[in-house]
Amino acid sequence: MTSRALAVDIGGTKIATAVVDADGTLRGAARRPVPVVGPSGAGPSGAEQVFGAVRDCVAESLSVAEIDAADVAGVGCGCAGPMRWPAGVVSPLNIPAWREFPLRDRLRDLVGGAPVFVHNDGIALAAGEHWAGVGRGVRNLLAVTVSTGVGGGLVLGGRLLHGGWGNAGHIGHVTVAVDGPPCPCGSRGCLEVMAAGPHTVRRAQAAGWVPPVGQPADGRTLAASAAAGDQTARRELVRSGSAVGAGLASAANLLDLDAAVVAGGFAQSGPIFWDAMRAGFDRHAGLAFARRLRILRSADPDRVALWGAAAFVLAADRYGGWPDAEPVGG
Amino acid sequence: MTSRALAVDIGGTKIATAVVDADGTLRGAARRPVPVVGPSGAGPSGAEQVFGAVRDCVAESLSVAEIDAADVAGVGCGCAGPMRWPAGVVSPLNIPAWREFPLRDRLRDLVGGAPVFVHNDGIALAAGEHWAGVGRGVRNLLAVTVSTGVGGGLVLGGRLLHGGWGNAGHIGHVTVAVDGPPCPCGSRGCLEVMAAGPHTVRRAQAAGWVPPVGQPADGRTLAASAAAGDQTARRELVRSGSAVGAGLASAANLLDLDAAVVAGGFAQSGPIFWDAMRAGFDRHAGLAFARRLRILRSADPDRVALWGAAAFVLAADRYGGWPDAEPVGG
């Protein structure tokens, strides 16, 4: 009766929730945009406005699924970082109204004290792909998202890797070019600064690329320009894909992986990026054990994010091992 | 009574063995050079000549420790790769007489059928540092050797990571320079080709460095030249150390590690390499969770290699989880 979880996925721009059954069925899936809270709305009221959208979304999911809040086994939540883990105190880069926001405690209040697990969204993606996505049954799996940033998560030996501070799988800040450009993280030549959408767009613009009139200078437009034959757009897209391929090869060499699942709008912008990524991997994976890596395309990242959040609750044997067995409540 | 292991460490040039007690005490430590078997000695007889040295070394250890072969709980062995794992069929790069040599089966014959665990030497180093070396008590640990190659192993969440094919921790082939020089593995810009002793020496020679008369062109001589003020030697040594630092930062970012133990003659060639490594790490570890990595110096790598081999047998709760619970015999 209680083998169902409430799953919550909070990104920079959208909130998604659902009730997830033990077999992976999603019920009452609901979405809200993250409220855009202007500078004047910062502070407690801005934070509450954002949490209000989470609360509404959760209420809709429970209502449509016809589940009482007291009847969920727990809440799993993937959230954009950084965060303090396992405390679930979050400060998502793209949600300025939330700084040190006690998300875990607030979610617990919504479900009458059931256990709540809040983790980085890249780690939720890895758990979801492994539990019910295209990575099912893979013993050593990397999940990677390439969009406005580059993130990820790891399942090693069939178990989710948390890392000491809850940041395992942070592949965006692996160094792929020791003398590369500065990264906002403070390093140089990180995969993220070489490959994420906005950085690639900036590089293309600096090289003379201009988006067609009326279209935004974003990764989607850049990919469309490249597909239409713009050589600058193509070159920068290839550089990005190639860097991601090198990053996958690094992870395969370091961790002796079986497969990687790649998600994210920029990675899935079309064959130019994808083919460059595969070629970059082939160029940088020399040893037989690394070359065996299967590179898979995430089939449905939005659904996978909710599966991952639910897996924290419903499949603790593989995705558990958190520092507190029952992080809050229970 | 049987809580003791026979530990075997086989590198490119030396064989070392000891009896290891459950508290880490080494007894009957013995060493032999790997017999240099010329081209005419290849084939079965060359292979047997090398194994004969292993057998003699084991016999000396058992005899000095006054232990009967039947009284060891098992044999643990770290060996230079590549190898088929967990089969323990080895083809060490620097021991040409051993190609697909059935080391695990042959070791079993020496001890009357007790279980035998053969693993890559980098993985044995990680197990040894974690079980009884400077990495004791560290939950998320990387061990790295920088000498003629760059190798390593990982303990994550307090447990040794094997990887799907037994190659986890192979940090030497992480890409640190996407457009870097070709690596013998088939990739480009791998940490090993940027940082291992022989590659660094070749780079320095290409830039005009010449070893003092009568001294070999090796990493030790290069480090001595750098310490004596040779600017070319210094620059190349700094590039190597810096690349290792970037590799440590990559691993810290990807795996959210607590500490790294660094071993190997080239890494321990003096403060020029070591300081450059630390500076490279500082430059490439931007995020707070990665910056917390403690970089430790291996205190006694020869002893640690034997500890690690013994740990496969004596502390299976942390260093076990091999595909076959009892790889051979038992």
Interface residues (C-beta under 8 A of the other chain):
Chain A: R139 N140 L154 L156 G157 L161 H162 G163 G164 W165 G166 N167 A168 G169 H170 I171 G172 H173 V174 T175 V176 A177 V178 D179 C183 C185 G186 S187 R188 G189 C190 M194 S242 A243 A246 G247 A249 S250 A251 N253 L254 L255 D256 L257 D258 G280 R283 H284 A285 G286 L287 F289 A290 R292 G321
Chain B: R139 N140 L154 L156 G157 L161 H162 G163 G164 W165 G166 N167 A168 G169 H170 I171 G172 H173 V174 T175 V176 A177 V178 D179 C183 C185 G186 S187 R188 G189 C190 M194 S242 A243 A246 G247 A249 S250 A251 N253 L254 L255 D256 L257 D258 G280 R283 H284 A285 G286 L287 F289 A290 R292 G321
